[in-house]
Amino acid sequence: MRIWLFLAAALAAAITVAASAGHDWAGPLDLMRAIDGDRSLRSRLLVDWRIPRVLAAGFVGALLGLGGAIYQGVFRNPLAEPYLLGSAGGAALGATVALLVPLVAPQSLTLPMLAFAGAWGATVLVIAISRVAGAVDAAGMLLAGVAVAAILGALRSFLMLALSDETVSLQVVLSWVLGGVQTPSWPVLGLLALISFACLGLSLLLAKPLDVLGLGEIMAISFGMNVPRFVAFAVLAGSVVVAAAVAFGGLVAFVGLASPHIARWLIGPLHKPLLPAAALVGAIVVVLADAIARAALPPAEIPLGLVTAIAGGPFFVLLLARRLRT
């Protein structure tokens, strides 16, 4: 219980700090007046711009933490993360098409839809390649994911070079690819919240099978689990979570890797408490990283993905060194 109170308090503190941070810093009284319904320009900017963005960053971080926890549980590998399986790359490719190709539907609709389609398509492709190659275990699927992610990254770069012109700025696509939470309207934020809680519910359905799978494939089979089928289903479920995060936040690196580790240190290895804890940790990390991205070099803004990469790179090196030692 103390850990959950600590995580909730840390998230509340992170949201308060992030809502205050920016080119024009706001104090606690400014935030209270804005929430209380004050109609001054400063309060309206906080309510209509800064607070929705902070909350959106929290939901994106929660989705990344969930996705990372699912993938690490499925592959029983603490270094597994969404970007290694092609799902994030597929979502990024779909979003790049939405940003660069003129379509009939509005971009606010096509971007999340194509991001979802790209993530699912990439994940299905990874599963198909691993089955055709006869490598239906987690390690084989991980290798197939690395290959698919590399191909999708190359395709995304080609589209960015080939389709950008004077009317479609390459900088817009680059800023999205480098990661960044855009300020949503309150209805869009409500949709993101609904998607996030639905993804949390979906992930909790996987909690007990992930614990069984963690005992090893032979033990899982002895419990009556169809391991290849469950791995494929769990990877597809993880791709849904990652697609939602990428659609609303771009490519934000290392959060899906670090958040489950931090949650595991705090809460333990069982997935029923681990999954929501990883979501809370991811939300805290991305909210604080987004605050740094907005406030570090005013009036310019640093891409969110660069902030998380700078912080996550050393974390990954420490994890790798620890794993090699053991």
C-alpha positions in Angstrom: 0.0 0.0 0.0 2.8 2.4 0.8 4.4 1.8 -2.6 1.0 2.7 -4.3 0.7 5.8 -2.2 4.2 6.8 -3.1 3.6 6.3 -6.8 0.3 8.2 -6.7 2.0 11.1 -4.8 5.0 11.1 -7.2 2.6 11.3 -10.2 0.6 14.1 -8.6 3.8 16.0 -7.9 5.1 15.4 -11.4 1.9 16.7 -12.9 2.0 19.8 -10.7 5.6 20.6 -11.6 5.0 19.9 -15.3 1.9 22.1 -15.3 4.0 24.9 -13.8 6.9 24.5 -16.1 7.4 26.3 -19.4 8.5 29.5 -21.1 6.3 31.4 -18.7 6.3 29.6 -15.3 3.1 29.4 -13.3 2.9 29.2 -9.6 0.6 27.1 -7.4 -1.8 29.9 -7.1 -2.0 30.4 -10.8 -2.9 26.7 -11.2 -5.5 26.8 -8.5 -7.1 29.9 -10.1 -7.2 28.2 -13.5 -8.7 25.0 -12.2 -11.2 27.1 -10.2 -12.6 28.6 -13.4 -10.8 32.0 -13.6 -11.3 33.4 -17.1 -8.1 35.5 -17.4 -5.9 34.9 -20.4 -3.2 33.2 -18.2 -5.7 30.8 -16.7 -7.3 30.0 -20.1 -3.8 29.2 -21.5 -3.2 26.9 -18.6 -6.5 25.1 -18.9 -6.7 25.0 -22.7 -3.0 24.3 -23.5 -0.7 23.3 -20.7 -2.8 21.1 -18.5 -4.2 19.0 -21.4 -0.7 18.5 -22.7 0.7 17.4 -19.3 -2.2 14.9 -18.9 -1.7 13.6 -22.4 2.0 13.1 -21.7 1.0 11.1 -18.6 -1.3 8.8 -20.6 1.4 8.3 -23.4 4.0 7.4 -20.7 1.5 5.0 -19.1 0.9 3.2 -22.4 4.7 2.9 -23.0 5.2 1.5 -19.6 2.4 -1.1 -20.2 3.8 -2.0 -23.6 7.3 -2.5 -22.2 6.1 -4.7 -19.3 4.1 -6.9 -21.7 7.0 -7.4 -24.0 9.5 -8.1 -21.2 7.1 -10.6 -19.8 6.4 -12.4 -23.1 10.0 -12.7 -24.1 11.3 -13.2 -20.5 14.0 -10.7 -21.4 14.6 -7.6 -19.4 16.1 -5.8 -22.4 13.0 -6.3 -24.6 11.1 -3.2 -25.5 8.5 -2.1 -28.2 11.1 -0.8 -30.6 12.8 -4.1 -30.9 9.7 -5.9 -32.2 8.8 -3.6 -35.1 5.5 -2.5 -33.6 6.7 1.0 -32.8 8.4 1.2 -36.2 5.2 0.1 -38.0 3.2 2.7 -36.1 5.8 5.3 -37.0 5.6 4.3 -40.7 1.8 4.6 -40.7 1.9 8.0 -39.1 4.6 9.2 -41.5 2.2 8.2 -44.4 -0.6 10.2 -42.7 1.6 13.2 -42.4 3.1 13.2 -45.9 0.4 11.8 -48.2 -2.7 14.0 -48.9 -5.7 12.0 -47.9 -9.5 12.7 -47.9 -10.0 12.2 -44.2 -8.6 14.8 -41.7 -5.1 14.2 -40.4 -6.3 14.1 -36.8 -8.3 10.9 -37.8 -5.9 9.3 -40.3 -2.8 9.6 -38.1 -4.0 7.4 -35.2 -5.7 5.0 -37.6 -2.7 4.5 -39.8 -0.5 4.2 -36.7 -2.7 1.4 -35.4 -2.7 -0.3 -38.7 1.1 0.0 -39.0 1.7 -1.4 -35.6 -0.6 -4.4 -36.2 0.7 -5.0 -39.7 4.3 -5.0 -38.5 3.5 -7.3 -35.6 1.6 -9.8 -37.8 4.6 -9.7 -40.2 7.0 -10.5 -37.4 4.8 -13.4 -36.3 4.5 -14.7 -39.8 8.2 -14.5 -40.5 9.0 -16.4 -37.3 6.5 -19.1 -38.1 7.7 -19.5 -41.7 11.3 -19.7 -40.4 10.3 -22.3 -37.8 11.4 -20.0 -35.0 8.1 -19.8 -33.1 9.8 -19.3 -29.7 10.3 -15.9 -28.1 13.9 -15.6 -29.1 13.2 -16.2 -32.8 10.3 -13.7 -32.8 12.6 -11.1 -31.2 15.2 -11.6 -34.0 12.5 -11.3 -36.6 11.3 -8.1 -34.9 14.7 -6.5 -35.0 14.9 -7.3 -38.8 11.4 -5.9 -39.5 12.1 -2.8 -37.4 15.3 -2.1 -39.5 13.4 -2.4 -42.7 10.5 -0.2 -41.6 12.9 2.4 -40.4 14.5 2.5 -43.8 11.1 2.7 -45.5 10.2 5.6 -43.2 13.4 7.5 -44.1 12.8 6.9 -47.8 9.2 8.3 -47.6 10.4 11.3 -45.7 13.0 12.1 -48.4 10.8 11.3 -51.4 7.4 12.9 -50.4 8.4 16.0 -48.5 8.3 19.2 -50.5 7.5 22.9 -50.1 4.0 22.2 -49.0 4.8 19.4 -46.6 7.6 20.4 -44.3 10.1 17.7 -43.5 10.6 19.4 -40.1 7.1 18.6 -39.1 7.7 14.9 -39.7 11.1 14.9 -38.0 9.7 16.6 -35.0 7.0 13.9 -34.7 9.5 11.1 -35.3 11.8 12.4 -32.6 8.9 12.3 -30.2 6.7 14.9 -28.9 3.2 15.1 -27.3 1.0 17.6 -29.0 -1.6 19.6 -27.0 -4.9 17.8 -27.5 -8.4 19.2 -27.1 -10.3 18.0 -24.1 -12.5 15.6 -26.2 -9.3 14.1 -27.7 -7.8 13.9 -24.3 -10.9 12.0 -23.1 -10.5 9.6 -26.0 -6.8 9.0 -25.1 -7.9 8.4 -21.4 -10.5 5.9 -22.6 -7.9 4.1 -24.8 -5.4 4.0 -22.0 -7.8 2.5 -19.4 -8.9 0.0 -22.0 -5.3 -1.0 -22.7 -4.7 -1.4 -18.9 -7.7 -3.7 -18.7 -6.5 -5.7 -21.7 -3.0 -6.0 -20.2 -4.4 -7.2 -16.8 -6.0 -10.2 -18.7 -2.5 -11.3 -19.6 -1.1 -11.0 -16.0 -1.6 -14.6 -14.8 -0.5 -16.3 -18.1 2.6 -14.0 -18.1 3.4 -15.3 -14.6 3.0 -18.9 -15.8 5.1 -18.2 -18.9 7.8 -16.7 -16.6 8.4 -20.2 -15.1 9.6 -21.4 -18.5 8.0 -22.8 -21.6 8.1 -26.4 -20.4 6.4 -25.6 -17.2 3.8 -23.4 -19.0 3.0 -26.3 -21.3 2.6 -28.6 -18.3 0.0 -26.1 -17.0 -1.9 -26.6 -20.3 -0.9 -23.3 -22.0 -0.6 -23.2 -25.7 2.7 -21.2 -25.7 3.0 -20.2 -29.4 -0.7 -19.0 -29.5 -0.4 -17.1 -26.2 2.9 -15.4 -27.3 1.3 -14.3 -30.6 -1.8 -13.0 -28.8 0.3 -11.1 -26.2 2.5 -9.6 -28.8 -0.5 -8.4 -30.8 -2.0 -7.0 -27.6 1.3 -5.2 -26.8 1.3 -3.8 -30.3 -2.1 -2.2 -29.7 -0.8 -0.5 -26.5 2.4 0.7 -28.3 0.4 2.0 -31.4 -1.8 4.1 -29.1 1.3 5.6 -27.5 3.0 6.3 -30.8 -0.1 7.8 -32.4 -0.4 10.4 -29.6 3.3 10.9 -28.7 5.6 9.9 -31.6 8.7 7.8 -31.0 9.6 8.2 -27.4 12.6 5.9 -26.7 13.6 4.0 -23.6 10.5 4.6 -21.5 9.1 1.1 -22.4 12.5 -0.3 -21.3 13.1 1.6 -18.1 9.6 1.8 -16.6 9.0 -1.9 -16.0 12.4 -2.2 -14.4 11.8 0.6 -12.0 8.3 -0.9 -11.2 9.8 -4.3 -10.7 12.3 -3.0 -8.2 9.4 -1.3 -6.3 6.6 -3.8 -6.5 8.1 -7.2 -7.4 7.8 -9.5 -10.4 4.2 -10.6 -10.4 2.4 -9.0 -13.3 -1.0 -8.2 -11.8 0.6 -5.4 -9.6 3.6 -4.9 -12.0 1.5 -3.8 -15.0 -0.3 -0.8 -13.4 2.9 0.1 -11.5 4.8 0.2 -14.8 2.1 2.4 -16.2 2.4 4.8 -13.3 6.2 4.9 -13.5 5.9 5.5 -17.3 3.5 8.3 -16.7 5.8 10.0 -14.2 8.8 9.7 -16.4 7.2 11.1 -19.5 5.4 13.9 -17.7 8.8 15.1 -16.2 10.6 14.6 -19.5 8.0 16.6 -21.3 8.4 19.4 -18.7 12.1 19.4 -19.4 11.5 19.5 -23.1 9.3 22.6 -22.8 11.3 24.5 -20.2 15.0 23.7 -20.8 15.6 26.1 -23.8 12.8 28.6 -23.9 11.2 29.7 -26.2 12.4 26.7 -28.2 11.3 23.2 -27.4 13.5 20.1 -27.3 12.0 16.9 -28.8 10.7 14.7 -26.1 12.4 11.6 -27.6 15.8 13.3 -27.3 15.2 13.9 -23.6 14.2 10.3 -22.8 17.1 9.0 -25.0 19.7 11.1 -23.1 18.3 9.8 -19.8 17.6 6.3 -21.0 20.8 5.6 -22.8 22.9 5.3 -19.6 20.1 3.3 -17.9 20.3 0.8 -20.8 24.1 0.5 -20.5 23.8 -0.2 -16.7 21.2 -2.9 -17.4 23.3 -4.5 -20.1 26.4 -4.4 -17.8 24.4 -5.9 -14.9 23.0 -8.7 -17.2 26.5 -9.5 -18.6 27.9 -9.8 -15.1 25.2 -12.2 -14.0 
